[in-house]
């Protein structure tokens, strides 16, 4: 199979799996236990937390381990807003964008249903959130601004530093969902000017089911998961030791190869784009220009009247794995909210194909996949073919 869906998930790196294995076998101790078996697990967690903290540029005590970005995002939004309410803000206000992952948007909808205020900021036709649009949405009750680092469907890289500056000028903390950025962009929170940052290990060649929320200790948070006292009382529950070790190892590895990974992905992505563009000159891309503010591994095609899910079935029959958009929205039969926010009609938004390359992607795979995609488009929409 030719795998072109690295934005959905990535395979576990061999070195990551090797680091995890002892904690799936002989080193099975509970890290809360005082005997050596438990303390071995505790040391491994502490070491991994230090690794992760070094990548995001924060103190290890500011790293909270979660089950992934969905939980991290929920925790950031609920934690900050509930804290603001407890401190006297009558109706804490959240400002976020219309192109966020569902982990943000659906939780924002829930927050609104229980009495918080929410404003969704629009984006440009390229899928970029403008700092001025965020500034115009702020009120005296705004308790948090949350804008994703890079979009999971179009790869659009947001101007985080400028947006965060707008929030900070009003004394408002800023959160970013950096899930798609890990391994491709810097995660240094000081450089990005962010106060809270979410990650999920399986997006950067680590295990599924583990992530983190990095949060400056100066940001008031009402922690949401209680019982047991783990994570400094911020998130109760026995720790996933193997997952945490895997995430720490994966994040260090991703950072160490970041420049080369970006270059490799860009070469493979552009090769794929060029092959498709030459064969089908009328093809359009969704999102920023390929040489613009866009993740190096992302290509989002606007298909000529072909539904994305129909194309996926055809590609699967040819052993090519791709996506029509966010992996978390498959099966809902709804148009992409990201593409609709960018100005596509609902019908057009259903006709998108997301292709994302990764570490194992080869030129031969790209060429074979391009041949399959071109043939499928020409077969299903011959009027648009060259």
C-alpha positions as CSV (number, residue, x, y, z in Angstrom):
1,X,0.0,0.0,0.0
2,X,1.1,3.5,-0.8
3,X,0.3,5.6,2.3
4,X,-0.4,9.3,1.8
5,X,-2.3,10.2,4.9
6,X,0.5,11.2,7.4
7,X,-1.7,14.1,8.7
8,X,-4.1,11.5,10.0
9,X,-1.5,9.4,11.8
10,X,2.1,8.2,11.4
11,X,3.8,4.8,12.0
12,X,5.7,4.5,15.2
13,X,9.4,5.1,14.7
14,X,11.5,1.9,15.4
15,X,13.6,3.8,18.0
16,X,10.4,5.0,19.7
17,X,9.0,1.4,19.8
18,X,12.3,0.2,21.2
19,X,12.2,2.8,24.0
20,X,8.7,1.8,24.8
21,X,9.1,-2.0,24.9
22,X,10.6,-2.4,28.4
23,X,7.6,-0.6,29.9
24,X,5.2,-2.9,28.1
25,X,7.0,-5.9,29.6
26,X,9.4,-6.2,32.6
27,X,9.3,-2.6,33.7
28,X,5.6,-2.7,34.4
29,X,5.6,-0.9,37.7
30,X,3.1,1.7,38.8
31,X,5.0,5.0,39.0
32,X,3.2,5.9,42.2
33,X,4.7,3.0,44.0
34,X,7.7,3.5,46.3
35,X,9.6,0.3,45.5
36,X,12.2,0.1,42.8
37,X,9.9,-1.3,40.0
38,X,7.6,1.7,40.5
39,X,10.5,4.2,40.8
40,X,12.0,3.0,37.5
41,X,8.7,3.9,35.9
42,X,8.7,7.3,37.7
43,X,12.2,8.1,36.6
44,X,11.2,7.2,33.0
45,X,8.3,9.6,33.1
46,X,10.3,12.4,34.7
47,X,13.0,12.0,32.0
48,X,10.5,12.0,29.2
49,X,8.8,15.1,30.7
50,X,12.2,16.8,30.7
51,X,12.7,15.9,27.1
52,X,9.3,17.3,26.0
53,X,9.8,20.5,28.0
54,X,13.2,21.1,26.3
55,X,11.5,21.0,22.9
56,X,8.7,23.5,23.8
57,X,11.0,25.7,25.9
58,X,9.2,25.3,29.2
59,X,9.9,23.9,32.6
60,X,9.1,20.2,33.0
61,X,6.5,21.1,35.7
62,X,4.6,23.0,33.1
63,X,4.0,19.8,31.0
64,X,0.7,18.0,31.6
65,X,0.4,14.5,30.0
66,X,-2.9,13.8,28.4
67,X,-4.5,11.2,26.1
68,X,-3.9,13.4,23.1
69,X,-4.6,16.7,21.5
70,X,-8.4,16.4,21.8
71,X,-8.1,16.2,25.6
72,X,-5.4,18.8,25.7
73,X,-7.5,21.2,23.7
74,X,-10.6,20.5,25.8
75,X,-8.5,21.0,28.9
76,X,-7.0,24.3,27.7
77,X,-10.4,25.8,26.8
78,X,-12.4,24.5,29.8
79,X,-9.6,25.0,32.3
80,X,-9.0,28.6,31.5
81,X,-12.6,29.6,31.1
82,X,-13.8,27.9,34.3
83,X,-11.0,29.5,36.2
84,X,-11.9,32.9,34.8
85,X,-15.5,32.3,35.9
86,X,-14.4,31.3,39.4
87,X,-12.3,34.5,39.6
88,X,-15.3,36.7,38.9
89,X,-15.7,37.0,35.2
90,X,-19.5,36.8,34.8
91,X,-19.4,35.3,31.3
92,X,-15.9,34.4,30.2
93,X,-15.5,34.8,26.4
94,X,-13.5,32.5,24.1
95,X,-12.2,33.7,20.7
96,X,-11.2,31.0,18.3
97,X,-11.4,30.5,14.5
98,X,-13.9,28.9,12.1
99,X,-11.2,26.6,10.8
100,X,-10.2,24.9,14.0
101,X,-10.1,21.1,14.5
102,X,-13.4,19.7,15.8
103,X,-11.7,19.1,19.2
104,X,-11.8,22.9,19.5
105,X,-15.0,23.8,17.7
106,X,-17.2,21.1,19.3
107,X,-15.9,21.9,22.7
108,X,-16.5,25.6,22.1
109,X,-20.1,24.8,21.2
110,X,-20.5,22.9,24.4
111,X,-19.0,25.7,26.4
112,X,-21.5,28.1,24.9
113,X,-24.3,25.7,25.8
114,X,-23.3,26.0,29.5
115,X,-23.1,29.8,29.6
116,X,-19.8,30.8,28.2
117,X,-19.5,33.2,25.3
118,X,-17.8,32.2,22.0
119,X,-16.8,34.1,18.9
120,X,-15.6,32.3,15.8
121,X,-13.2,34.5,13.7
122,X,-13.4,34.0,9.9
123,X,-10.4,33.3,7.6
124,X,-9.2,34.4,4.2
125,X,-9.8,32.5,1.0
126,X,-6.4,30.8,1.6
127,X,-7.4,29.7,5.0
128,X,-5.4,32.2,7.1
129,X,-6.6,33.9,10.2
130,X,-5.8,37.6,10.3
131,X,-4.6,39.3,13.5
132,X,-6.9,42.2,12.9
133,X,-9.9,39.9,12.7
134,X,-9.0,38.5,16.1
135,X,-8.4,42.0,17.6
136,X,-11.9,43.0,16.5
137,X,-13.5,40.0,18.3
138,X,-11.9,40.7,21.7
139,X,-14.0,42.1,24.5
140,X,-13.4,43.0,28.2
141,X,-14.7,39.5,29.1
142,X,-12.4,37.6,26.7
143,X,-10.5,35.0,28.8
144,X,-8.7,33.0,26.1
145,X,-7.8,33.2,22.4
146,X,-7.2,29.8,20.7
147,X,-6.0,29.6,17.1
148,X,-4.4,26.4,15.6
149,X,-0.8,26.5,14.5
150,X,-1.2,24.7,11.1
151,X,-4.5,23.5,9.7
152,X,-5.0,19.8,9.5
153,X,-6.8,19.9,6.1
154,X,-5.0,22.6,4.1
155,X,-1.7,22.9,5.9
156,X,-2.1,26.6,6.3
157,X,0.4,28.0,8.8
158,X,-1.2,30.7,10.9
159,X,0.6,33.9,11.9
160,X,0.7,32.9,15.6
161,X,3.2,35.4,16.9
162,X,1.2,38.3,15.5
163,X,-2.2,36.9,16.8
164,X,-0.7,36.2,20.2
165,X,0.6,39.8,20.4
166,X,-3.0,41.0,19.8
167,X,-4.2,38.9,22.7
168,X,-1.3,39.7,25.0
169,X,-1.9,43.5,24.4
170,X,-5.2,43.0,26.2
171,X,-3.8,40.7,28.9
172,X,-5.4,37.6,27.4
173,X,-3.7,34.2,27.3
174,X,-3.2,32.5,24.0
175,X,-3.5,28.8,23.2
176,X,-2.6,27.0,20.0
177,X,-3.3,23.5,18.8
178,X,0.1,22.6,17.4
179,X,-0.8,19.0,16.5
180,X,0.0,19.2,12.8
181,X,3.1,21.3,13.3
182,X,5.2,18.9,15.3
183,X,8.2,17.7,13.4
184,X,7.8,20.3,10.7
185,X,7.8,23.7,12.5
186,X,9.4,25.1,15.7
187,X,7.5,24.3,18.9
188,X,9.4,26.8,21.1
189,X,6.7,28.6,23.0
190,X,8.7,31.7,23.6
191,X,9.5,32.0,19.9
192,X,5.8,31.5,19.0
193,X,4.7,33.9,21.8
194,X,2.1,31.3,23.1
195,X,1.0,30.5,26.6
196,X,-0.6,27.1,26.1
197,X,0.2,24.4,23.4
198,X,-1.3,21.1,22.6
199,X,0.4,18.1,21.0
200,X,-0.5,14.5,20.1
201,X,2.3,11.9,19.9
202,X,0.9,9.8,17.0
203,X,1.3,12.8,14.6
204,X,5.1,12.7,15.0
205,X,5.9,9.0,14.8
206,X,5.0,8.3,18.4
207,X,2.2,6.1,19.9
208,X,-1.5,6.8,19.8
209,X,-3.4,7.6,23.0
210,X,-0.9,10.1,24.5
211,X,-0.3,13.8,24.2
212,X,0.5,16.9,26.2
213,X,-0.6,20.3,27.2
214,X,2.2,22.7,27.8
215,X,0.9,25.6,29.9
216,X,2.8,28.5,31.5
217,X,2.3,28.4,35.3
218,X,1.2,32.0,35.1
219,X,-2.0,31.0,33.3
220,X,-4.8,30.3,35.8
221,X,-6.3,26.9,35.0
222,X,-9.1,25.0,36.7
223,X,-7.9,21.4,36.2
224,X,-10.7,19.1,35.0
225,X,-9.7,15.5,35.9
226,X,-9.5,14.7,39.6
227,X,-8.5,11.7,41.7
228,X,-5.2,10.1,42.4
229,X,-3.0,13.2,42.4
230,X,-1.0,12.4,39.3
231,X,0.5,15.1,37.1
232,X,0.9,17.3,40.2
233,X,-2.9,17.1,40.9
234,X,-3.7,18.4,37.4
235,X,-4.8,15.2,35.9
236,X,-5.7,12.2,38.0
237,X,-5.1,8.6,36.8
238,X,-2.3,6.1,36.6
239,X,0.1,7.2,33.9
240,X,0.6,5.5,30.6
241,X,4.3,5.0,31.1
242,X,5.1,3.3,27.8
243,X,3.2,6.0,25.9
244,X,4.9,8.8,27.8
245,X,8.3,7.3,27.1
246,X,7.4,6.9,23.5
247,X,6.2,10.5,23.2
248,X,9.3,11.9,24.7
249,X,11.5,9.9,22.5
250,X,9.5,10.7,19.4
251,X,9.5,14.4,20.1
252,X,13.2,14.6,20.5
253,X,13.7,12.6,17.4
254,X,11.3,14.7,15.4
255,X,13.1,17.9,16.4
256,X,16.5,16.4,15.6
257,X,15.5,15.6,12.0
258,X,13.2,18.5,11.5
259,X,15.1,20.4,8.8
260,X,15.8,17.2,6.8
261,X,12.2,16.1,7.2
262,X,10.8,19.4,6.0
263,X,13.1,19.2,2.9
264,X,12.2,15.6,2.2
265,X,8.4,16.2,2.5
266,X,8.6,19.3,0.4
267,X,10.4,17.5,-2.4
268,X,7.9,14.6,-2.4
269,X,4.9,16.9,-2.1
270,X,6.0,19.1,-4.9
271,X,6.8,16.1,-7.1
272,X,3.3,14.8,-6.6
273,X,1.8,18.2,-7.2
274,X,3.8,18.7,-10.4
275,X,2.8,15.3,-11.8
276,X,-0.9,16.0,-11.2
277,X,-0.7,19.6,-12.5
278,X,0.9,18.6,-15.8
279,X,-1.6,15.9,-16.5
280,X,-4.6,17.9,-15.3
281,X,-3.9,21.7,-15.9
282,X,-7.3,22.7,-14.6
283,X,-6.7,21.2,-11.1
284,X,-6.9,23.7,-8.2
285,X,-5.3,23.6,-4.7
286,X,-7.1,24.4,-1.6
287,X,-5.1,26.6,0.9
288,X,-2.0,28.7,0.5
289,X,0.4,28.5,-2.4
290,X,2.8,25.5,-2.1
291,X,5.7,27.9,-1.6
292,X,3.7,30.0,0.9
293,X,2.7,29.6,4.6
294,X,1.8,25.9,4.2
295,X,3.1,22.7,5.8
296,X,5.7,21.1,3.5
297,X,3.9,17.7,3.6
298,X,0.4,18.9,2.7
299,X,-1.4,18.9,-0.6
300,X,-5.2,19.5,-0.8
301,X,-6.7,19.1,-4.3
302,X,-10.1,20.5,-5.4
303,X,-11.4,17.7,-7.6
304,X,-13.4,18.5,-10.7
305,X,-16.9,17.5,-9.7
306,X,-15.8,14.3,-8.0
307,X,-16.7,13.7,-4.4
308,X,-13.7,13.1,-2.2
309,X,-15.1,9.9,-0.6
310,X,-15.8,8.5,-4.1
311,X,-12.2,9.2,-5.0
312,X,-11.0,7.6,-1.8
313,X,-12.8,4.3,-2.7
314,X,-11.1,4.3,-6.1
315,X,-7.7,5.0,-4.6
316,X,-8.2,2.3,-1.9
317,X,-8.9,-0.2,-4.7
318,X,-5.6,0.7,-6.1
319,X,-3.8,0.4,-2.7
320,X,-3.4,4.1,-2.2
321,X,-4.4,5.5,1.2
322,X,-5.4,9.2,1.3
323,X,-8.1,11.4,3.0
324,X,-10.9,13.7,2.0
325,X,-10.2,16.0,5.0
326,X,-9.9,15.6,8.7
327,X,-9.6,11.9,9.8
328,X,-11.8,12.7,12.8
329,X,-14.8,13.6,10.5
330,X,-14.8,10.6,8.3
331,X,-18.3,9.0,8.0
332,X,-20.3,12.2,8.9
333,X,-21.1,12.9,5.2
334,X,-20.8,16.6,5.9
335,X,-18.8,19.1,3.8
336,X,-15.5,20.3,5.2
337,X,-16.1,23.2,7.5
338,X,-12.6,24.4,6.8
339,X,-13.2,24.7,3.0
340,X,-16.7,26.2,3.6
341,X,-15.1,28.8,5.8
342,X,-12.6,29.5,3.0
343,X,-15.5,30.3,0.6
344,X,-16.1,26.9,-1.1
345,X,-19.7,25.9,-1.5
346,X,-20.9,22.8,0.4
347,X,-20.9,20.9,-2.9
348,X,-17.3,22.0,-3.7
349,X,-16.2,21.3,-0.2
350,X,-17.2,17.7,-0.6
351,X,-14.9,17.4,-3.7
352,X,-11.5,17.7,-1.9
353,X,-8.7,15.2,-1.6
354,X,-6.0,15.6,1.0
355,X,-2.6,14.0,0.3
356,X,0.1,14.1,3.0
357,X,3.6,12.7,2.6
358,X,5.9,11.5,5.4
359,X,9.3,10.0,6.3
360,X,8.9,6.7,4.4
361,X,7.5,8.3,1.3
362,X,9.6,7.6,-1.8
363,X,9.7,9.1,-5.3
364,X,8.5,5.8,-6.8
365,X,5.5,5.8,-4.4
366,X,4.7,9.4,-5.4
367,X,4.9,8.6,-9.1
368,X,2.7,5.5,-8.7
369,X,0.1,7.4,-6.6
370,X,0.1,10.3,-9.1
371,X,-0.6,7.8,-12.0
372,X,-3.5,6.4,-10.0
373,X,-5.0,9.8,-9.1
374,X,-4.7,11.1,-12.6
375,X,-6.3,8.0,-14.1
376,X,-9.2,8.2,-11.6
377,X,-9.9,11.8,-12.3
378,X,-9.7,11.3,-16.1
379,X,-12.0,8.3,-15.8
380,X,-14.6,10.0,-13.6
381,X,-14.4,13.5,-15.0
382,X,-13.0,13.2,-18.6
383,X,-14.3,16.6,-19.6
384,X,-11.8,18.2,-17.2
385,X,-8.8,16.1,-18.3
386,X,-6.1,17.3,-20.6
